[in-house]
Amino acid sequence: MTRLHNELSLDAYWMPFTANRAFKADPGTRYRADDGREVLDGISGLWCCNAGHGHPRIVEAIANQVAELDYATAFQVGHPKVFALAERLADMAPENIDAVFFTNSGSESVDTALKIALVYHHARGESERTRFVGRERGYHGAGFGGTSVGGIGNNRKHFGPLLPGVLHLPQTYDHEHQAFSRGQPEWGAHLADELERIVAVNHASTIAAVIVEPFAGSAGVLLERLREITAKHGILLIFDEVITAFGRLGAGFAAERFGVVPDLITIAKGLTSGAVPMGAVLARGEIRKTIIDAAPDAIELFHGYTYSGHPVSAAAAHAALDVYRDEGLFERSRTLEPVLEDALHGLRDKPHVRDIRNLGLVGAVELEPRPGEPTARATEVFGRAFDRGILVRTTADIIALAPPLIVAEDEIATLAAVLGDVLDGLD
Ligand SMILES: Cc1ncc(COP(=O)(O)O)c(C=O)c1O
């Protein structure tokens, strides 16, 4: 049995998206923070703690809510905070997006949005629209719906045929044309035109929705083009804003930053600043109205979760939105964007660096993989960086940084400096 110095057993806990064997074989380094050493969070928990950790207003809101009303079902009854939260989100969201369906995670939000798309087309008498279009390398959570529209082979390979009829647009990253781009790369908008080919081959009348993270590649122009093509063919456009909403790109939503309005937006993570789980789907009011008007049953949408609109999550979300507003964190994120950009691009000449890219308060340093050992180099960076007091995130040989929006400029400098030192010492 694996035990830590403090007698904590590691055996029963099956860690998600983790190299369990490696973690449990060498738990010491991962738990040094247990010894009181501070670790600077370079990834906002997991892209979620936008207001940092332990914000007193969020903590207080959660504590008060548990005491006041710990749980109420969302089926057939509702509590005031969840109605008020839906109003707030509708007010924040782009024009015409004013219906809010609550979930508990990004994955649930994605699966919910896909289901809403199917029900909407059915309500309009177009039940044959059942195909979804995702994108290579896209990540849309771990549900069967999100795994199906996602485009990462390792996440899909053992899960059978998944949802039928899903197609994928090409990925928008191209090293040759985009390496070391600052902000949105110029190249890549034409990749949206691939949707026209998919529509031509499959016929528009079979396609329910296109889902993308409004982030990758030359986001602005690419999203505009996707919007034009989907609108022309009656296909719904879903922006998966699980990471990008709530200030990560210096605005409430990526849709706002890029001036492109989709039909549905999925959110989670920053909605409560990660303090308790909550997600939501924001939909164009017309979508909900169509579904409600066409419903033959008293219940119009046969979908929902035990913890949809949980009072504690709703209270946390109100507090997080208050903090974002009162501390001007979306604006702050926009101000810090060039600071992070300069700090990261300063690592360009470090060993093994293949590319550096950034947008909003997100940056990535991509390393050349070690021959025959993909991911090993970045995994080593993760461990060494943690030992040096910074938490980063790695996927494949990419090191991602997305600090909380409250991060100080000197902390950004520290993140880059430590990363640079770690890279200097790497084989
Ligand atoms: C774009 C996107 N969609 C969906 C998800 C899934 O969210 P969750 O892990 O809360 O289910 C994530 C998680 O990182 C994400 O980045």
The ligand as an SDF file (V2000), in Angstrom:
LIG
                    3D

 16 16  0  0  0  0  0  0  0  0999 V2000
  -13.6590   23.6490  -23.4700 C   0  0  0  0  0  0  0  0  0  0  0  0
  -14.0450   22.6800  -22.4000 C   0  0  0  0  0  0  0  0  0  0  0  0
  -15.2230   22.0790  -22.4410 N   0  0  0  0  0  0  0  0  0  0  0  0
  -15.6270   21.2150  -21.4890 C   0  0  0  0  0  0  0  0  0  0  0  0
  -14.8030   20.9090  -20.4380 C   0  0  0  0  0  0  0  0  0  0  0  0
  -15.2490   19.9230  -19.4050 C   0  0  0  0  0  0  0  0  0  0  0  0
  -15.5150   20.5520  -18.2090 O   0  0  0  0  0  0  0  0  0  0  0  0
  -15.6220   19.6770  -16.8760 P   0  0  0  0  0  0  0  0  0  0  0  0
  -14.2800   19.1090  -16.6200 O   0  0  0  0  0  0  0  0  0  0  0  0
  -16.0850   20.6930  -15.8580 O   0  0  0  0  0  0  0  0  0  0  0  0
  -16.6730   18.6520  -17.1050 O   0  0  0  0  0  0  0  0  0  0  0  0
  -13.5510   21.5150  -20.3490 C   0  0  0  0  0  0  0  0  0  0  0  0
  -12.6520   21.2070  -19.2190 C   0  0  0  0  0  0  0  0  0  0  0  0
  -11.5150   21.5760  -19.1730 O   0  0  0  0  0  0  0  0  0  0  0  0
  -13.1630   22.4220  -21.3540 C   0  0  0  0  0  0  0  0  0  0  0  0
  -11.9520   23.0060  -21.3140 O   0  0  0  0  0  0  0  0  0  0  0  0
  1  2  1  0
  2  3  1  0
  2 15  2  0
  3  4  2  0
  4  5  1  0
  5  6  1  0
  5 12  2  0
  6  7  1  0
  7  8  1  0
  8  9  2  0
  8 10  1  0
  8 11  1  0
 12 13  1  0
 12 15  1  0
 13 14  2  0
 15 16  1  0
M  END
$$$$
